[in-house]
């Protein structure tokens, strides 16, 4: 009986040990991806900030009615781009961002459209019976401008055709390796800034009114790419933390199983010794 119990515990120890190897490897992979995206993110942040400054300067110099990205159109529908992951094992990352999106969307469900990024987000929305206007899955672990351009062009098309009147980004903002915040940011329409002396800061060629559309298109693509990157950083960080926690839990389970195994084994050995001694005494 004791022998059967020992075999079952040994199988359990082997299973937990193999699981720990997997979680450890996944944690190391997530760490590697996190570092890679973080390096690129630093450059993209600077580029996006400078492009945003240029965009604000140009918008301040043009007539608000002449820029279709400033003036609200006739549509009362809102589009939400929800950034989730394609794979799981990242703790509450996907659940938190989907819940944030649905809390906002459910207030006016009929007039809110969803564009989902990531397979896990699609699974969540299907579970809650939400329809999507577009889905982007199997995105790169290191986001690139090609992917951002495809998504941005789809968003711009919907806005220009007046299928949606407002566009929002719903993503997880990377603050640090231990802190990521779900945020909802308005992308379109843009606000016309009031910048004093903007006309004297730079000499524009061609004139701002002739280049505003191209600059805004560049800004929207850059903003979506930046959101993709910070979302990916948050995803990799969440997975790294989740796998580290899983590995520590495996260590705790292994410690308890080994202790239980040794106790049963010791009891079994003690019982055998007692039986041998008893048999010897009986023969005297």
N, C-alpha and C positions, 0 to 999 in steps of 0.2 A: 504493500500500500504506500509506504514511504517512498519506495523507488519510483512509483508512478508519479507521485507528487514532485519529486526532484526532476524528472524528465520534463514535466509540464513547465516548471519554473525555468529550466535551462532553455527551452524553446522560446519562452517569453523574453528571457534575457537576450537571446540572439535576435529576436524580432525588434526589440527596442534599440539594440546596438546598431542594427542596419538602418533603422529610421533615423537615428542620431547622425549617422554618416551622411544621409541625404540632406537633412536640415543644415548640417554644418557646411556642406558643399553649396547649397542654395544661398546660405548667408554670405559666403565668400564671393559668390558670383554677384550677388546684389551689391556688395561693398565695392567690387571692381567697377560695376556699371555706374554706381553713384559717383565715384571719383571721376570717371570719364565725362559724365554729363556735367558735373560741377565745374570742371575746367572750361568747357564750352560755354556754359551758362554765364560765367563771369564776363566773357567777351561779348556775348549776346546782350547782356544787361546794359553794357556801356553803349553798344550800337543802338539798342531800342530807346534808351534815354535820349541820346543825341537826335535820333530820328523824330522822336516825339516833340522835342524842342523846335525842330525845323517845321514840323507839321503845325504846331501852334502858332509859330510866327507867320506862316503863309495863310492860315485860316483867319488870323487877325487882320490881314491886309485885303481880304476879298469880301465882296458883298455876300451876306448870308444866304440870300435868295438865289445866288448864282451857283451855289455848291449844293448838290443834291444830298451830300452826306451830313450837312448841317441841318437843313430844314426837315421837319417831320413830314412823312408822306400820309396818304389817306388811309392806310391800313391801321387797324387797331390790334393786330396780332403781334405777339412777341415771340422771338426765337431764342431758345436757350441752348448753348453749346455746353454739353456736360462731358467733362474729361474724366474717364475711368481707365482701368487697366485691362489688358487682354488676358492676363493670367492671374491666378489667385495667390494664396499663401502670403498675403500682405496685411494681415490683421483686419482692422476695421476701416481701411483706406477707402474701399469702394462703397461700403455701407454709409459712411459718413458723408461722402460727397453726393451720393444719390439722395439721401435723406434731406440734405441741404437744398438740393434742386427741387424735390417734390414738395417741400414745405412752402416754397415760393410759387411753384406752378399750380398747385391744387387750389389756390385762391381764385383763379380764373381759368380753369382747365380748358374750356372750350376755345379760348383765344390765345392759348400758349402752345407753341410748337417746340419739339425737342429734336436736336441734332446730337446724336450720341457718338462718343469716341471711346472705343474699347469694348471687347466682347462681354466683360463682366457687367458693365453698365446696361448693355442690351438685355442680358439675362434678368437683371433686377427689374427693368421696366416691363418686360413681358410678364413677370410675376405679378406686378401691380396693374397689369392690363393698360399700359400706356403705349400709344402709337408714336412712331418716330418719322420725321420727315427725311432723314438721311442717317446712315450709319457708316462709320469709318472704323475698321478693325485691322488687327495685325500691323499696328504702327511700329516704327522702329524704336528700339530701346534708347537710341540716341536720336531725337527728333531732328529733321532737316527741313530746309526751306521748300523742297519739292512737295513734301506732304502738307506743309502749312499753306502753300499756294493753292493746292487743290481745294482744301477746306475753305480758305478765304474767298476764292472765286465763287464757290457755291453760296457763301453767305452774302457776298456783294450782289450776286444775281438775284437772290430772293428780295433783297432790300431795294434794288433798282427797279424790279418789276412790281414793287409795292405789294408783294405777298406777305411781307412782315414790315411793321413800322418801327420796331425796336429789336436790338440784338444784345444778348447778355452772355458773358462767359462765366461758367460755373466750374471752378477748378480748385485744387488743393495747393495753396501757396506754401512753398518751402521756406521756413524760418530758420531752422537748424535741424541737426540730425535727430533731435528728440522732440521737435515741435513743428507741426504742419497744420495750417488753418484752412478750412474750406471757405471760399469767398465767392461772392456773386458780383461781377463787375460789368458795368454798361459799356458796350463797344460802339453801338450806333443807335441813334444819330449822334454825331460829335457836337460838342459845345463850342460855340465861337468864343475864343478867349479875347480879353481886352488887354493888349500889351502896348504900353505907351512907348513911343519911339521905335516901334518895330520896323518901320519903313527906313530908319536910318542905320539899323544894325548891319544889314547886308545889302548887296547889290544883286538883284535876282535877274537871271537871264535864262529863259524868257520871263515874261511878267508872271507874277503869282497866279493870276486868274487863268493863265494858260497851262500851268503846271500843277494846280491844286489837286486835280483828279489823280494824276500819277503818284503824287506824294502821299495822298490819303490811301491809295491802293497799297503802296509800299508799307505804310504804317500799319494797316489792318493785317497784312501778312506777317509783319514783324511781331505784332502784338499776339497773334495766334501762336506763332512759333515760340515766343517767350512763355506763353501760358502752357504750351505743350512741354517745354523744358522743365519748368518749375513743378508741373504735375508729375513728370517722370522722376524728378529728383525726390519728390514726396513718396512716390510709389516705391522706388528702390530703397529709400530710407525705412519705410514701413515694413517692407519685406525683410530687410536686414534685421530690424528689431524683432519682428515676429519669429524669424528663424533662430535668432539668438535665444529668445525665450523658450522656443521649442526644444533647443539643444539642452538648455539648463533643466527643463522639465524632464527630459530623457535621463539626465544625470541623476536627478532625484529618484526617478522610478527605478533605475538600475541599482542605486544604493539600497533601496528598500528590498528589491528582489534578491540581491546578493546576500543581504542580512537574513532574509527569510530562508534562502537556500542553505546558508551555512548553519542556521538553527536546526532545520529539519535534518540536515546531514549529520550534525552533531548528535541529535536525538537518536537517529537511526544507528549511529556507531555505538553510542552508549548502550542502546538496547541490545545490540549484538554482543557487546562485551559482557553485559549482565547475563545473557543467555548462556554464553560460553562458560562463564564462571559458575553459573548455577548447575550446568551440566557436569562440570568437573567435580563440584562438591557432591553431586548425586552419586557419582561413580565410586567415591571413597567408602 
